[in-house]
Amino acid sequence: MIIPFLSFSPQHGPIRSEVLAAIADVYDKQWYVLGEQVKAFEAEYSAFNRVAHTVGVANGLDALHLALEALGVQAGDEVIVPSNTYIATWLAVSFVGGVPVPVEPDPRTYNLDPARLEAAITPRTKGIMPVHLYGQACEMGPILAVARRHGLWVVEDNAQAQGAAWEGELTGSFGAVNGTSFYPGKNLGALGDAGAVTTNDETLAAKIRALRNYGSQQKYYNEVIGHNSRLDELQAAVLRVKLPQLPGWTAQRQAVGALYNQYLAGLGDLVPPAVAPGATHVYHLYVVRTNRRDALQNHLTAAGIGTLIHYPVPPHRQQAYAHLNLPGAFPLAEELAATSLSLPMWPGMTEQHVAAVAGAVRAFFAE
Ligand SMILES: *Cc1c(COP(=O)(O)O)cnc(C)c1O
């Protein structure tokens, strides 16, 4: 059985005609940038995420970048980021002249370890950027407590975790202002690049609305030096069709995750994902760990099973961050990069798919 790492077919098949009708509607209305679709999507996403304001932007990286700009991060300001995140979190800090200060994860959840935060705080620290990695909510209670104690803001990177929760509150609703991504492969994906900022702060929302549109609130009047980072009407129209499906798709991801947990229990040194008490996991990715990662990946590839590595090189080992002179200082991030493997995970995967993946993993460890 060939099992791709990701298939959109079970998600996109049933809504095909609805999506195409929404696209045709935008085509016919002849209004393509910042119109009624973006406005309606922003209201609908705010209701979904239980926040007061959503501002649609061009992609997830811009969402984080504009969030930090709106908070007034300046050259030399330090921002705490995970040592084991996707590089976008660090790049957003660098774009505003800030210094990313990596903190190692809890080795069980792979999320920012609240107990390690205080040691990284200096007089130059301005904020903390938790990333709900792979779809599991960070331990927001302890993170927010540290932030409050030190007068820091929090900006959540919610690109991988739409719909996840910490003690009943949704990710993307805790920070002063938060960023998410609707890159096609994310849990809520557009048909191209798209992203959004979520916040309960009206002033910050207004700043970001201006920043995404040339620093302008009134056409041809520019108060600040802004960007062009707008969510397209076409993408907003597609996202409006997909958003109501997200809870169902999330439930399917969670069912697949539970099946994997059953089928993969007790195989060799394989470590399945662990969920912290108080957190929910929406399984953007189902990531396992083993010291024989590369051999397991080769074995699965030969068996027709698609896998990926998230992520093979931690940000501090990237050439882009060579100037920070950090190599070797983050052993957990390096260990995760060397041992992690993402198995196929998509809404609509069947128990047969899971059993076939697990069978191939079992055969590998039996060899
Ligand atoms: C995808 C992703 C981003 C960036 O989103 P884009 O829309 O691709 O710019 C940021 N952070 C994390 C953790 C991501 O997974």
The ligand as an SDF file (V2000), in Angstrom:
LIG
                    3D

 15 15  0  0  0  0  0  0  0  0999 V2000
    4.5270   27.3420    8.8250 C   0  0  0  0  0  0  0  0  0  0  0  0
    5.1310   27.9770   10.0040 C   0  0  0  0  0  0  0  0  0  0  0  0
    5.4150   29.3560   10.0540 C   0  0  0  0  0  0  0  0  0  0  0  0
    5.3620   30.2420    8.8590 C   0  0  0  0  0  0  0  0  0  0  0  0
    4.2060   30.2380    8.1230 O   0  0  0  0  0  0  0  0  0  0  0  0
    4.2440   30.6370    6.5730 P   0  0  0  0  0  0  0  0  0  0  0  0
    2.8070   30.8650    6.2510 O   0  0  0  0  0  0  0  0  0  0  0  0
    4.8460   29.4940    5.8260 O   0  0  0  0  0  0  0  0  0  0  0  0
    5.0540   31.8830    6.4350 O   0  0  0  0  0  0  0  0  0  0  0  0
    5.8510   29.8980   11.2350 C   0  0  0  0  0  0  0  0  0  0  0  0
    6.0580   29.1360   12.3230 N   0  0  0  0  0  0  0  0  0  0  0  0
    5.8290   27.8160   12.3230 C   0  0  0  0  0  0  0  0  0  0  0  0
    6.0680   27.0290   13.5720 C   0  0  0  0  0  0  0  0  0  0  0  0
    5.3760   27.1910   11.1650 C   0  0  0  0  0  0  0  0  0  0  0  0
    5.1610   25.8650   11.1700 O   0  0  0  0  0  0  0  0  0  0  0  0
  1  2  1  0
  2  3  1  0
  2 14  2  0
  3  4  1  0
  3 10  2  0
  4  5  1  0
  5  6  1  0
  6  7  2  0
  6  8  1  0
  6  9  1  0
 10 11  1  0
 11 12  2  0
 12 13  1  0
 12 14  1  0
 14 15  1  0
M  END
$$$$
